[in-house]
Amino acid sequence: MKTTLEIPDPIFRKAKVKAAERGIPLRQFVTEAVEEKLAAAPVSGEKPWMKFAGGLRHLHNETIRINKLMEEEFEQIEPEDRL
């Protein structure tokens, strides 16, 4: 498949030099680089930011308690609201 990529000039030049040093076309060099990057992806499918997820888990019960208090407070009818 043909595609167009915008690669910053310094990276393009380095890639072109490395491909020439290996005696392969730039197309093959880029293909191999993408293949290597894909192979290095996390196997578990876990996102890198997920390692921080749950960092506030210890506040879960407190959140439930506060939400319950707010619900109870909003259920009360103030004297000025009675008809």
Backbone as numpy.savetxt, mean C-alpha at the origin, in Angstrom:
# Nx Ny Nz CAx CAy CAz Cx Cy Cz
4.31 -7.63 -26.44 3.47 -6.46 -26.44 4.36 -5.22 -26.44
4.00 -4.27 -27.22 4.74 -3.02 -27.26 4.06 -2.02 -26.33
4.90 -1.22 -25.67 4.37 -0.17 -24.80 5.36 0.97 -24.75
4.92 2.08 -24.24 5.79 3.24 -24.08 5.94 3.51 -22.59
7.17 3.67 -22.16 7.45 3.97 -20.76 8.24 5.26 -20.67
7.95 6.03 -19.63 8.77 7.20 -19.35 9.73 6.82 -18.24
11.01 6.80 -18.56 12.04 6.44 -17.60 12.95 7.66 -17.44
13.22 8.07 -16.20 14.12 9.21 -16.02 15.46 8.97 -16.73
15.98 10.03 -17.34 17.21 9.92 -18.14 18.35 9.21 -17.42
18.66 9.55 -16.16 19.79 8.87 -15.51 19.58 7.36 -15.39
18.35 6.94 -15.10 18.07 5.50 -14.98 18.13 4.84 -16.35
17.62 5.51 -17.35 17.67 4.97 -18.71 19.12 4.74 -19.14
19.97 5.74 -18.89 21.38 5.61 -19.28 22.06 4.45 -18.55
21.79 4.33 -17.25 22.39 3.23 -16.47 21.92 1.88 -17.00
20.62 1.78 -17.30 20.08 0.52 -17.82 20.70 0.18 -19.17
20.83 1.19 -20.00 21.41 0.98 -21.33 22.87 0.52 -21.22
23.62 1.11 -20.30 25.02 0.72 -20.09 25.10 -0.72 -19.59
24.25 -1.06 -18.60 24.27 -2.42 -18.04 23.90 -3.45 -19.10
22.90 -3.12 -19.92 22.52 -4.04 -21.00 23.68 -4.23 -21.97
24.35 -3.15 -22.31 25.49 -3.23 -23.24 26.61 -4.06 -22.62
26.86 -3.87 -21.33 27.92 -4.64 -20.65 27.63 -6.13 -20.70
26.35 -6.47 -20.62 25.95 -7.88 -20.66 25.78 -8.38 -22.09
25.81 -7.48 -23.05 25.68 -7.86 -24.45 24.27 -8.27 -24.83
23.29 -7.65 -24.19 21.90 -7.96 -24.50 21.17 -6.67 -24.88
20.07 -6.77 -25.61 19.30 -5.58 -25.95 18.65 -4.98 -24.70
18.42 -3.69 -24.72 17.77 -3.01 -23.60 16.42 -3.65 -23.30
15.70 -4.04 -24.34 14.39 -4.68 -24.18 14.51 -5.93 -23.29
15.51 -6.75 -23.52 15.70 -7.97 -22.73 16.10 -7.61 -21.29
16.94 -6.59 -21.15 17.37 -6.16 -19.82 16.17 -5.70 -18.99
15.31 -4.89 -19.60 14.14 -4.38 -18.89 13.18 -5.52 -18.56
12.99 -6.44 -19.49 12.11 -7.59 -19.26 12.61 -8.40 -18.07
13.91 -8.67 -18.03 14.49 -9.43 -16.93 14.34 -8.68 -15.60
14.53 -7.37 -15.64 14.41 -6.57 -14.43 12.98 -6.63 -13.88
12.00 -6.54 -14.77 10.60 -6.61 -14.34 10.29 -7.99 -13.81
10.78 -9.04 -14.46 10.56 -10.41 -14.00 11.13 -10.60 -12.60
12.35 -10.08 -12.36 12.97 -10.19 -11.04 12.15 -9.46 -9.98
11.68 -8.29 -10.32 10.88 -7.50 -9.38 9.58 -8.23 -9.04
8.94 -8.82 -10.04 7.70 -9.55 -9.80 7.94 -10.80 -8.95
9.06 -11.46 -9.17 9.38 -12.67 -8.41 9.68 -12.33 -6.95
10.15 -11.12 -6.69 10.50 -10.72 -5.33 9.30 -10.21 -4.54
8.12 -10.13 -5.18 6.92 -9.63 -4.50 6.56 -10.58 -3.36
6.00 -10.05 -2.28 5.60 -10.90 -1.15 4.65 -11.99 -1.60
4.94 -13.22 -1.23 4.14 -14.37 -1.64 2.80 -14.38 -0.91
2.79 -13.90 0.31 1.58 -13.96 1.11 0.50 -13.01 0.61
0.86 -12.08 -0.26 -0.10 -11.12 -0.74 -0.34 -10.01 0.26
0.40 -10.05 1.38 0.23 -9.04 2.41 0.84 -7.72 1.96
0.12 -6.66 2.19 0.59 -5.33 1.83 1.63 -4.87 2.87
2.67 -4.16 2.45 3.70 -3.72 3.40 3.13 -2.89 4.54
2.11 -2.08 4.26 1.55 -1.24 5.31 0.76 -2.04 6.32
0.40 -3.29 5.99 -0.40 -4.11 6.89 0.34 -4.49 8.16
1.68 -4.43 8.15 2.41 -4.80 9.36 2.11 -3.82 10.50
1.57 -2.65 10.16 1.22 -1.67 11.18 -0.25 -1.74 11.56
-1.04 -2.47 10.77 -2.47 -2.57 11.05 -2.67 -3.26 12.39
-3.62 -2.78 13.13 -3.89 -3.38 14.44 -3.06 -2.77 15.54
-2.28 -1.75 15.22 -1.44 -1.12 16.23 -2.24 -0.46 17.34
-3.51 -0.16 17.08 -4.36 0.48 18.09 -5.41 -0.50 18.62
-5.17 -1.77 18.41 -6.11 -2.80 18.83 -6.43 -2.70 20.32
-5.45 -2.28 21.11 -5.66 -2.18 22.55 -6.73 -1.15 22.92
-7.11 -0.29 22.00 -8.14 0.72 22.25 -9.53 0.27 21.82
-9.63 -0.94 21.29 -10.92 -1.42 20.77 -12.00 -1.42 21.84
-11.71 -1.99 23.00 -12.70 -2.05 24.08 -13.08 -0.66 24.56
-12.11 0.24 24.60 -12.39 1.61 25.02 -13.32 2.30 24.01
-13.11 2.04 22.74 -13.97 2.62 21.70 -15.39 2.10 21.85
-15.53 0.83 22.12 -16.86 0.24 22.33 -17.54 0.90 23.53
-16.79 1.08 24.62 -17.34 1.68 25.83 -17.81 3.12 25.56
-17.00 3.88 24.86 -17.35 5.27 24.56 -18.57 5.34 23.64
-18.62 4.48 22.64 -19.77 4.46 21.73 -21.06 4.12 22.48
-20.97 3.18 23.44 -22.14 2.80 24.23 -22.61 3.99 25.06
-21.67 4.70 25.69 -22.03 5.88 26.49 -22.70 6.94 25.62
-22.19 7.15 24.44 -22.77 8.15 23.54 -24.18 7.74 23.13
-24.39 6.47 22.81 -25.73 6.00 22.44 -26.70 6.20 23.59
-26.28 5.85 24.81 -27.14 6.02 25.97 -27.49 7.49 26.17
-26.52 8.35 26.00 -26.73 9.79 26.19 -27.70 10.34 25.15
-27.58 9.89 23.92 -28.45 10.38 22.86 -29.87 9.82 22.97
-30.03 8.70 23.67 -31.36 8.13 23.85 -32.17 8.89 24.88
-31.51 9.63 25.75 -32.21 10.38 26.78 -32.89 11.59 26.18
-34.11 11.82 26.63 -34.87 12.96 26.14 -34.75 14.07 27.17
-34.29 15.19 26.73 -34.14 16.35 27.61 -35.51 16.93 27.90
-35.69 17.51 29.10 -37.01 18.08 29.45 -37.51 19.10 28.43
-36.63 19.91 27.87 -37.09 20.91 26.90 -37.52 20.29 25.57
-37.16 19.02 25.34 -37.53 18.35 24.10 -38.87 17.61 24.23
-39.38 17.50 25.45 -40.65 16.77 25.64 -41.82 17.63 25.18
-42.78 17.00 24.57 -43.98 17.72 24.11 -45.16 17.45 25.00
